[in-house]
């Protein structure tokens, strides 16, 4: 079979090709992202298997790829793939679940500590020859963390928060009894928003979760509370969040946005006040990328052998 890796897997070429070399397939890979859907088609060509990370694959591209049988999404989220069109055309889509659980969960606390201890301002103060005036921080210990979604990442966030001595409450469609035994209390969304000093989002982007945190929900949060998003940008309404940050009533720690960084100059969150921003690096650790590569290769191997796994469509 032919495999087209149409965008970089963010690891050295020799590492990627060594792993893909175990498949006994004809593999071609590209070192930059496609510029549009036409280039997705050109790069894929007559390959039966396409590998992407988070670059969108739209219906118009899929309809032009007559040989395509599988899309190996080297990523956990797959909302950038036209799943309905894949189903219509009989194209199998597989993803890589859980590869970055620790990486994302650890970034949550890196962002929160940066905000609570004003680390960016502290760095600037030292470099500018200033002292600690106006840089009074606050602890995580004893604060209430509200976790929206207790899948694998949300669960790990709960565990780390408990180790910090935080009170942890959660809202999720699935209650995890092992978390309850550790001291996590499940509540409804409104209660979580009203009680939490820090709210962190860990749900997938679906039709039900898109915009689930809007102006009404943000207004419920405590004055001075922090909202953290390392999941998907569109889960929080961008305009409503920008307005609340501008008012100074809440703070935000954001690794994801409604579009993939780099953000355009006029994006409402690019120069937002009261925010710590990172350019979607939650998953971006060496350990996570190696695991992601290994699972991607195994997904392709399983598909070729007739027993696909991690199938999302």
C-alpha positions in Angstrom: 0.0 0.0 0.0 1.0 3.6 -0.5 1.0 6.0 2.5 1.1 9.8 2.2 2.1 11.8 5.3 0.7 15.1 4.1 2.0 17.3 7.0 4.9 17.1 9.5 4.7 14.7 12.4 6.9 17.1 14.4 9.7 14.6 14.8 13.0 14.2 12.9 12.5 12.6 9.5 14.8 9.7 10.3 12.7 8.8 13.4 9.5 8.9 11.5 10.7 6.9 8.5 12.3 4.3 10.8 8.9 3.6 12.4 7.0 3.7 9.1 9.7 1.4 7.6 8.3 -1.5 9.6 5.0 -1.4 7.6 6.5 -2.6 4.3 4.6 0.2 2.5 5.6 2.9 0.0 5.8 6.0 2.2 6.1 9.6 1.1 6.2 12.5 3.6 6.2 16.3 3.5 8.1 18.7 5.8 5.5 21.5 5.8 1.8 21.9 6.0 -0.3 22.0 2.8 -1.4 25.5 1.8 -5.0 24.4 0.8 -7.2 21.4 0.1 -5.9 21.2 -3.5 -2.5 20.6 -2.1 -3.8 17.9 0.3 -5.1 16.1 -2.9 -1.8 16.6 -4.7 0.2 15.2 -1.8 -2.0 12.2 -1.3 -2.2 11.3 -4.9 -3.1 7.7 -5.4 -2.2 6.6 -1.9 -4.6 4.4 0.0 -3.7 5.8 3.4 -3.3 9.5 4.3 -1.7 10.6 7.6 -2.5 14.0 9.0 -2.1 15.7 12.4 -4.5 18.6 12.8 -4.7 20.0 9.2 -8.3 20.1 8.0 -9.4 17.5 5.4 -12.7 18.7 3.8 -15.3 17.1 1.6 -13.9 18.5 -1.6 -10.6 16.9 -1.1 -12.0 13.5 -0.1 -14.2 13.4 -3.2 -11.1 13.8 -5.3 -9.2 10.9 -3.7 -10.6 7.8 -5.4 -8.0 5.4 -3.9 -8.2 6.7 -0.3 -9.2 3.9 2.1 -8.0 5.2 5.4 -7.1 8.5 7.2 -4.7 8.0 10.1 -5.2 11.0 12.3 -2.0 11.4 14.4 -3.9 13.3 17.0 -6.6 12.7 19.6 -9.1 15.3 18.2 -10.6 14.6 14.8 -13.1 17.4 14.4 -10.9 18.8 11.5 -11.8 15.8 9.4 -15.1 15.7 7.5 -16.3 12.5 9.2 -19.7 12.4 7.5 -18.1 12.5 4.1 -15.7 9.8 5.2 -18.6 7.6 6.2 -20.3 8.3 2.9 -17.2 7.3 0.9 -16.3 4.3 3.1 -13.1 5.8 4.3 -11.9 4.5 7.7 -10.7 7.2 10.2 -8.5 6.3 13.2 -7.1 8.5 15.8 -4.5 8.4 18.6 -6.3 8.6 22.0 -4.6 9.4 25.3 -1.1 9.9 24.0 -0.6 13.2 25.6 -2.5 12.8 28.9 0.4 13.7 31.1 1.7 16.4 28.9 -1.6 18.3 28.7 -2.4 17.8 32.4 1.0 19.1 33.4 0.6 22.2 31.2 -2.6 23.0 32.9 -0.7 23.6 36.2 2.2 25.3 34.4 -0.3 27.8 33.0 -2.2 28.2 36.3 1.0 28.7 38.3 2.2 31.2 35.8 -1.0 33.2 36.3 -1.3 32.8 40.1 2.4 33.6 40.7 2.6 36.2 37.9 5.7 34.5 36.4 5.6 36.4 33.1 5.5 39.7 35.0 8.2 38.5 37.4 10.5 37.6 34.5 9.9 41.0 32.9 10.6 42.7 36.3 14.0 41.1 36.7 15.0 41.9 33.1 13.9 45.5 33.6 15.8 46.0 36.8 12.6 46.1 39.0 11.8 44.5 42.3 8.8 42.4 43.5 6.5 45.3 44.1 3.0 44.6 42.7 3.9 41.0 42.1 2.0 39.4 45.1 0.9 35.9 44.1 -1.4 33.3 45.6 -1.2 29.6 46.4 -3.1 26.7 44.8 -3.3 25.0 48.2 -6.9 25.1 49.5 -8.3 26.6 46.3 -11.3 24.9 44.5 -10.6 23.5 41.1 -13.5 22.8 38.8 -12.8 20.1 36.2 -15.2 20.0 33.2 -14.9 16.5 31.7 -13.2 13.7 33.6 -11.9 11.6 30.8 -8.2 10.5 30.9 -6.8 14.0 30.9 -9.4 15.4 33.3 -8.8 12.5 35.6 -5.1 13.2 35.6 -5.7 16.9 36.3 -7.9 15.9 39.3 -5.1 13.7 40.7 -2.5 16.4 40.4 -4.8 19.0 41.9 -5.4 16.7 44.9 -1.6 16.4 45.4 -1.5 20.2 45.5 -4.0 20.1 48.4 -6.8 21.6 46.3 -10.5 21.0 46.7 -11.7 19.3 43.5 -15.2 19.3 42.0 -16.1 18.0 38.6 -18.8 18.0 36.0 -18.9 15.2 33.4 -21.4 13.0 31.6 -19.6 10.0 33.1 -19.0 9.8 36.9 -15.6 8.1 37.8 -16.1 6.3 41.1 -12.3 6.1 41.6 -12.1 9.9 41.6 -15.0 10.1 44.1 -13.1 7.7 46.4 -10.1 10.1 46.2 -12.2 13.1 47.3 -13.5 14.5 44.0 -17.1 15.7 44.2 -19.3 15.7 41.1 -21.7 18.7 40.8 -23.8 20.3 38.0 -22.1 22.8 35.7 -23.6 25.9 37.2 -22.5 24.9 40.7 -19.0 24.2 39.4 -18.7 27.6 37.7 -20.0 29.5 40.8 -17.8 27.6 43.3 -14.5 27.3 41.5 -11.5 29.5 41.9 -10.1 27.8 38.8 -12.1 26.1 36.0 -10.4 23.8 33.5 -12.0 22.4 30.4 -11.3 18.8 29.3 -14.2 17.8 27.0 -14.0 16.9 23.2 -15.4 19.4 20.7 -18.8 18.1 19.5 -22.0 19.7 18.4 -23.1 19.6 22.0 -19.9 21.1 23.5 -19.2 23.8 21.0 -19.9 27.1 22.8 -20.9 25.4 26.0 -19.0 28.1 27.9 -20.5 31.4 26.7 -21.2 34.8 28.2 -23.8 33.4 30.6 -21.5 30.7 31.9 -18.5 33.1 32.2 -20.7 35.6 34.2 -21.4 32.8 36.8 -17.7 32.6 37.6 -16.2 34.3 40.7 -14.5 37.6 40.5 -10.8 36.9 39.9 -11.4 33.3 38.9 -9.3 31.6 36.2 -10.6 29.6 33.2 -8.2 27.2 31.6 -8.6 25.7 28.1 -6.2 23.1 26.8 -9.0 21.1 25.0 -10.5 22.8 22.0 -10.9 26.6 21.4 -14.5 26.5 20.2 -15.8 25.1 23.5 -15.5 28.6 24.9 -17.2 31.5 23.0 -14.3 33.6 21.8 -16.1 37.0 21.7 -17.7 36.5 25.1 -14.3 35.4 26.7 -12.5 38.4 25.1 -15.2 40.8 26.6 -14.9 39.3 30.1 -11.1 39.4 30.0 -11.2 43.1 28.9 -13.4 43.9 31.9 -10.8 42.4 34.2 -13.3 40.3 36.1 -11.8 36.9 35.3 -8.5 35.6 34.0 -7.7 33.0 31.3 -5.0 30.5 30.6 -5.4 29.3 27.0 -3.5 26.8 24.9 -6.2 26.5 22.2 -8.3 29.0 20.2 -11.1 29.0 17.7 -8.5 28.8 15.0 -5.0 27.2 15.1 -2.1 29.5 15.9 -0.5 31.7 14.6 -3.4 34.0 15.4 -4.0 36.9 13.1 -3.2 40.4 14.4 -6.9 41.3 14.8 -7.9 38.1 16.7 -9.8 39.2 19.8 -7.6 37.0 22.1 -4.2 37.8 20.6 -3.7 40.9 22.8 -6.2 40.0 25.5 -5.6 41.4 29.0 -5.5 39.1 32.0 -4.5 36.1 30.1 -1.6 33.6 29.8 -1.4 32.3 26.2 0.5 29.4 24.6 0.3 28.3 20.9 -1.2 24.9 21.3 1.7 23.1 22.9 -0.2 20.9 25.4 0.6 17.8 23.5 4.0 19.0 22.4 6.5 17.0 24.4 9.1 14.5 23.1 7.5 11.7 25.1 4.0 12.4 23.8 5.1 12.7 20.1 7.0 9.4 20.2 4.0 7.7 21.6 1.7 9.3 19.1 4.0 8.1 16.2 4.1 4.6 17.5 0.3 4.4 17.9 -0.2 5.9 14.4 2.0 3.3 12.8 0.2 0.5 14.7 -3.2 1.9 13.6 -2.1 1.6 10.0 -0.7 -1.8 10.5 -3.9 -3.0 12.1 -5.9 -1.5 9.2 -3.7 -3.3 6.6 -4.1 -6.5 8.5 -7.9 -6.2 8.4 -8.6 -5.4 12.1 -8.5 -1.6 12.4 -8.4 -0.1 15.9 -9.0 3.3 17.4 -11.6 3.7 14.7 -13.7 6.9 15.0 -15.5 6.5 11.6 
